[in-house]
Amino acid sequence: MKPILKKCVAQAVSTVVLCGSYLTQSAMAEDSAWNNLTFSGFGRFVVGNLGTDKAEFKGYDDGVTFKPASLLGLQANYQFSDKLSVTAQGVLTASETRDSDLEWLYLTWTPADNLTIRAGRQRGPFFLYSDSIDVGYSYPWINLPFQIYNGYIFPTYDGIDVTWGYSTDTIDYTLQGYAGSYGGGGIYIFGGTTDYELKKMGGLIAKARYENVEFRVSRYRGYPDLKIPQLSQLQQMLQSAGLTRTADALKTKGWGDITQLGFSYDDLNYFFRAEWMQAQSEIQYMVPWALTGYYVGGGVYWGDFTFHLTYAASQMHYSNFEQEIVPGISPELDQVYYAIESIMAQRYKDNAKSWTVGARWDVADNVALKTEVTFLNGNPGENAFYDNPQPDFDRNSTLFLFAIDWVF
């Protein structure tokens, strides 16, 4: 073989070896990268019926519907290293009042074994089941007690979360702090959905677990801003006219606080759950200045079956309002007087009590069938969490639910 041909063959062989090595390394790197990506998901199919044709409740009426609570979620996690990862979660809903959306998108950094820092879009960690509210498989009920998990509190926020934990042979401690903002959403007040946002919010959570018992206490503070242009214009007009007390009563933004206490006991034979919360707000007329909700419940495990019973209640209080405007002085002032009276008359009063009895059957390691009945009791003349109640409706009815919950 001629020298020049030998040189060409040698170069070709060298190139093939190098390319093969590069392709092998690339394939291995690609496989390694894919190995760092994991997927998981959850879903629920919930069918419900309300035992009255005189009102609606949380999207349920006297027909049979699956829309209010049925959903499908997919979560992806990519592990850059032992200390850094990214998590994303999207939820597809059938609800007519909740949009399908990207619920989670955050980075997790673990600089030490007992310290975790998350930054990005996260679930608001207000109550015991806030982090897993969409994962029905993780709790015994079909619907979490609405007196606390009622939608008044925004579902997600954009910000930072720092969690520190400490463990001994007998007890585990966790301290969590978070801060951020909520870009906007809707809250159901005044007979319709009102847009709002929170530019400032934050909170602290402390948890302690001893064997089968867990205690949780949390405190949240935020600055909501209700987006009601007509009300803001009326407030400015009253302020200009010197009716400052009335104008202050119509304010649509101010600081709000939530205090929460939770207790959980579970020994794999039976369980007990209790949770209490109170929300207070500087917006004392447009929203309740004090809203209290709680539930107590328990159940027993019997093989693959779970049976449970829960009592829940809520109360809300508005500040009393006395008009500065005296009717009869002028037609213009009369118009303002009756407009304010109409606004105050539309304030929601969601005082309600309920008993829920239900059963769960774990038909597989990742699938559960559930059924439950909730007996609803509210005060006549109030909303009591109902929508479009007829004047002769006594606010007493029964909600029947059946669900399939699964994880994958």
C-alpha positions in Angstrom: 0.0 0.0 0.0 1.3 3.4 -0.9 2.4 5.7 1.9 -0.1 8.3 1.0 -2.9 5.7 1.0 -1.8 4.2 4.3 -1.9 7.8 5.8 -5.4 8.3 4.4 -6.6 4.9 5.8 -5.0 5.6 9.2 -6.7 9.0 9.3 -10.0 7.5 8.3 -9.7 4.8 11.0 -8.7 7.4 13.6 -11.7 9.5 12.6 -14.1 6.6 12.8 -12.7 5.6 16.3 -13.0 9.2 17.5 -16.5 9.6 16.0 -17.5 6.3 17.5 -16.1 7.3 20.9 -17.8 10.7 20.6 -21.2 9.0 19.6 -20.9 6.5 22.5 -20.1 9.3 25.0 -23.0 11.4 23.6 -25.4 8.5 23.8 -24.3 7.7 27.4 -24.6 11.4 28.3 -28.0 11.5 26.7 -29.1 8.4 28.5 -27.8 9.9 31.7 -29.7 13.1 31.1 -32.9 11.2 30.5 -32.3 9.2 33.6 -32.4 12.4 35.6 -35.9 13.2 34.3 -38.8 11.6 36.1 -42.5 11.9 35.6 -45.5 11.2 37.8 -49.1 12.1 37.8 -52.5 12.0 39.4 -56.1 12.1 38.4 -59.7 12.0 39.7 -63.1 11.5 38.3 -65.8 12.8 40.6 -69.5 12.5 40.0 -71.9 14.5 42.2 -75.5 15.4 42.8 -77.2 18.0 45.0 -80.4 16.9 46.6 -82.4 20.1 45.8 -83.4 22.1 42.7 -83.6 25.4 44.7 -79.9 26.2 44.6 -76.4 25.1 43.4 -73.4 24.2 45.6 -69.8 24.4 44.5 -70.9 23.6 40.9 -73.3 20.8 41.8 -77.1 20.9 41.2 -80.0 18.5 41.1 -78.5 16.9 38.0 -75.5 14.5 37.8 -72.2 16.2 36.8 -68.5 15.4 36.8 -67.2 18.9 36.0 -66.5 20.7 39.3 -63.8 18.4 40.8 -62.6 16.0 38.0 -59.0 16.7 36.8 -55.8 15.2 35.5 -52.3 16.3 36.6 -48.8 15.6 35.3 -45.6 16.4 37.2 -42.0 16.4 35.8 -38.8 16.6 37.9 -35.3 17.0 36.5 -32.4 16.4 38.9 -29.4 18.5 37.9 -27.4 17.2 40.9 -27.8 15.9 44.4 -28.5 19.5 45.5 -30.4 21.1 42.6 -33.5 20.1 40.7 -36.5 21.7 38.9 -40.1 20.7 39.2 -43.1 21.5 36.9 -46.7 20.5 37.4 -49.7 21.1 35.1 -53.3 20.4 35.9 -56.1 19.9 33.3 -59.5 20.5 34.8 -63.1 20.0 33.7 -64.3 22.8 36.0 -66.2 25.8 34.5 -64.8 28.1 37.2 -61.1 26.9 37.3 -58.8 27.2 34.4 -56.3 24.5 33.4 -52.9 25.9 34.2 -49.2 25.3 35.0 -49.5 25.1 38.8 -45.9 24.5 39.8 -42.6 25.6 38.2 -39.8 26.0 40.7 -36.2 25.3 41.4 -35.2 23.3 44.5 -31.8 23.8 46.1 -30.6 21.7 49.1 -27.4 23.3 50.4 -27.5 21.1 53.5 -29.3 17.9 54.6 -31.8 19.8 56.8 -32.2 22.9 54.6 -34.3 23.2 51.4 -34.8 26.4 49.3 -37.4 26.6 46.6 -37.9 29.5 44.2 -40.6 29.9 41.5 -44.3 29.2 41.2 -45.5 27.0 44.1 -48.7 25.9 45.9 -49.7 28.2 48.7 -48.9 26.1 51.9 -51.7 27.5 54.1 -53.4 24.4 55.5 -52.8 20.7 56.2 -53.7 19.6 52.7 -52.9 22.7 50.6 -49.8 21.1 48.9 -51.8 18.0 47.9 -55.3 19.5 47.4 -55.6 18.2 43.8 -54.3 14.7 44.7 -57.5 13.2 46.0 -55.7 9.8 46.5 -53.7 11.4 49.4 -56.7 12.0 51.8 -59.8 10.0 52.8 -62.5 12.5 51.7 -63.7 13.2 48.2 -64.0 16.9 48.8 -61.9 18.5 51.6 -64.0 20.4 54.2 -65.2 23.4 52.3 -65.4 25.6 55.5 -61.6 25.9 55.2 -60.7 24.7 51.7 -63.4 26.9 50.1 -61.4 28.9 47.4 -61.2 32.2 49.3 -57.5 31.7 49.5 -55.4 31.9 46.3 -54.0 28.5 45.1 -50.5 29.4 44.1 -47.9 32.2 44.4 -44.6 33.2 42.8 -41.8 33.5 45.3 -39.3 31.8 47.6 -39.8 29.1 50.3 -37.2 28.1 52.9 -37.7 24.9 54.9 -35.5 23.9 57.8 -35.9 20.5 59.6 -34.4 18.9 62.6 -34.9 15.3 63.8 -34.2 13.3 67.0 -34.9 9.7 67.9 -38.4 10.6 69.1 -39.5 13.9 67.4 -39.2 15.8 64.1 -39.4 19.6 63.8 -39.9 21.7 60.7 -39.9 25.4 60.3 -40.9 26.9 57.0 -41.0 30.5 55.8 -42.2 31.8 52.4 -42.8 35.2 50.7 -43.8 36.3 47.2 -46.8 37.6 45.3 -49.9 36.4 43.4 -50.4 37.8 40.0 -54.1 37.7 39.9 -57.2 35.5 40.0 -60.9 35.6 40.8 -62.8 35.5 44.1 -66.6 34.9 44.2 -68.1 37.9 46.0 -71.1 40.1 45.4 -72.8 37.5 43.4 -70.1 37.1 40.8 -66.3 36.7 40.2 -64.1 39.6 41.2 -60.5 39.9 40.0 -57.8 40.5 42.6 -54.1 40.4 43.1 -51.5 40.3 46.0 -48.3 42.1 45.4 -47.0 41.3 48.9 -47.6 38.1 50.9 -45.7 35.8 53.2 -45.9 33.4 56.1 -44.4 31.1 58.7 -45.2 27.4 59.4 -44.1 25.3 62.3 -44.6 21.6 62.6 -43.8 18.9 65.1 -44.2 15.2 64.8 -44.0 12.7 67.6 -44.5 9.1 66.6 -48.1 9.0 65.1 -49.0 12.6 66.2 -48.4 15.8 64.2 -49.1 19.4 65.2 -49.1 22.3 62.8 -49.4 26.1 63.4 -49.0 28.8 60.7 -49.4 32.5 60.3 -49.9 34.2 56.9 -50.1 37.9 56.0 -50.9 39.5 52.6 -52.1 42.7 50.9 -55.0 41.9 48.6 -56.3 44.4 46.1 -59.8 43.8 44.7 -60.2 45.0 41.2 -63.6 46.7 41.2 -63.3 49.9 39.1 -66.8 51.1 39.8 -66.4 50.8 43.5 -63.0 52.7 43.3 -64.6 55.5 41.4 -67.4 55.8 43.9 -64.9 55.8 46.8 -62.9 58.6 45.1 -66.1 60.7 44.6 -67.1 60.2 48.3 -63.6 61.2 49.4 -63.8 64.4 47.3 -67.2 65.2 48.8 -65.8 65.0 52.4 -67.6 61.7 53.2 -64.4 60.1 54.4 -65.9 57.5 56.7 -68.2 56.2 53.9 -65.3 56.3 51.4 -63.1 54.3 53.9 -65.8 51.7 54.2 -65.7 51.0 50.5 -61.9 50.5 50.3 -60.9 47.4 48.3 -57.4 46.8 49.5 -55.6 46.3 52.8 -53.7 43.9 54.9 -55.2 40.5 55.8 -54.0 37.7 58.1 -54.7 34.0 58.5 -53.9 32.0 61.6 -54.1 28.2 61.3 -53.9 25.3 63.8 -53.8 21.6 62.7 -53.7 18.2 64.4 -53.3 14.8 62.9 -53.1 11.3 64.4 -52.8 8.1 62.4 -51.7 4.6 63.6 -52.8 2.6 60.6 -55.8 1.3 62.6 -57.7 4.5 62.9 -57.0 8.2 62.4 -58.1 11.6 63.6 -57.9 15.0 61.9 -58.7 18.5 63.2 -58.0 21.9 61.7 -59.0 25.5 62.6 -58.4 28.7 60.9 -59.3 32.4 61.3 -58.9 35.1 58.7 -59.0 38.8 59.5 -58.8 41.7 57.1 -58.5 45.5 57.1 -61.1 45.5 54.3 -63.9 45.2 56.9 -66.9 46.0 54.8 -66.4 44.5 51.3 -65.1 41.2 52.7 -65.5 39.7 56.2 -63.3 41.3 58.8 -63.3 37.9 60.5 -63.8 34.5 59.0 -63.5 31.4 61.1 -63.7 27.7 59.9 -62.9 24.4 61.5 -63.4 20.7 61.2 -63.0 17.6 63.3 -63.1 14.1 61.9 -61.9 10.6 62.2 -62.1 7.1 60.8 -61.1 3.5 60.9 -59.1 1.2 58.5 -60.6 -2.2 57.8 -58.4 -4.1 55.4 -58.6 -2.2 52.1 -61.5 -0.1 53.3 -61.6 3.2 55.2 -64.7 4.6 56.9 -64.8 8.2 58.1 -67.0 10.8 59.7 -66.4 14.6 59.8 -68.1 17.6 61.3 -67.3 21.1 60.0 -68.5 24.7 60.5 -67.8 28.2 59.5 -68.7 31.7 60.6 -68.1 35.1 59.1 -68.5 38.6 60.4 -68.8 42.0 58.7 -68.3 45.3 60.3 -71.6 47.2 60.9 -71.9 50.2 58.5 -73.8 53.4 59.3 -74.5 55.7 56.4 -73.2 59.2 56.6 -75.6 60.2 53.8 -79.0 61.3 54.9 -81.7 60.5 52.3 -84.0 63.2 51.1 -81.5 66.0 50.8 -81.1 65.7 47.0 -81.8 63.2 44.2 -78.0 62.8 43.6 -77.3 62.0 47.2 -80.3 59.7 47.3 -78.8 57.8 44.3 -75.5 57.3 46.1 -77.2 56.4 49.3 -79.3 53.6 47.7 -76.2 52.4 45.7 -74.3 51.9 48.9 -77.2 50.2 50.6 -77.4 47.8 47.6 -73.7 47.0 47.8 -73.9 46.2 51.5 -77.0 44.0 50.9 -75.0 41.9 48.4 -72.3 40.9 50.9 -71.9 37.1 51.2 -72.6 35.4 54.5 -71.1 31.9 54.3 -72.1 30.6 57.7 -72.6 26.8 57.4 -72.4 23.5 59.2 -72.0 20.1 57.7 -71.7 16.4 58.5 -69.9 14.1 56.1 -69.9 10.3 56.2 -67.9 8.4 53.6 -66.1 5.2 52.6 -62.9 4.5 50.6 -61.9 1.2 48.9 -58.2 0.9 47.8 -58.8 -1.5 44.9 -55.1 -1.3 43.9 -51.9 0.2 45.2 -52.5 3.4 43.2 -56.3 3.5 42.8 -59.1 4.2 45.2 -62.9 4.3 44.9 -64.7 6.7 47.2 -68.3 7.6 48.1 -69.6 10.1 50.6 -72.6 12.0 51.6 -72.5 15.5 53.1 -75.5 17.0 55.0 -75.4 20.7 54.5 -77.0 23.1 56.9 -77.1 26.9 56.5 -79.0 29.9 57.9 -82.1 31.0 55.9 -81.6 34.2 54.0 -77.8 33.7 53.9 -75.7 32.3 51.1 -74.2 29.5 53.2 -71.8 28.6 50.2 -74.8 28.1 47.9 -75.1 29.8 44.5 -78.3 31.2 43.1 -80.5 30.1 46.1 -84.2 30.6 45.6 -86.0 32.8 48.1 -87.9 29.9 49.6 -84.9 27.7 50.0 -84.1 26.9 53.6 -80.4 26.3 53.0 -80.6 22.6 54.0 -79.7 19.9 51.4 -77.6 16.8 50.8 -74.6 16.4 48.5 -73.9 12.9 47.1 -70.5 12.2 45.6 -68.7 9.3 44.0 -65.0 9.4 42.9 -62.2 7.4 41.4 -58.8 8.7 42.5 -55.5 7.5 41.2 -51.8 8.2 41.0 -49.2 7.1 38.5 
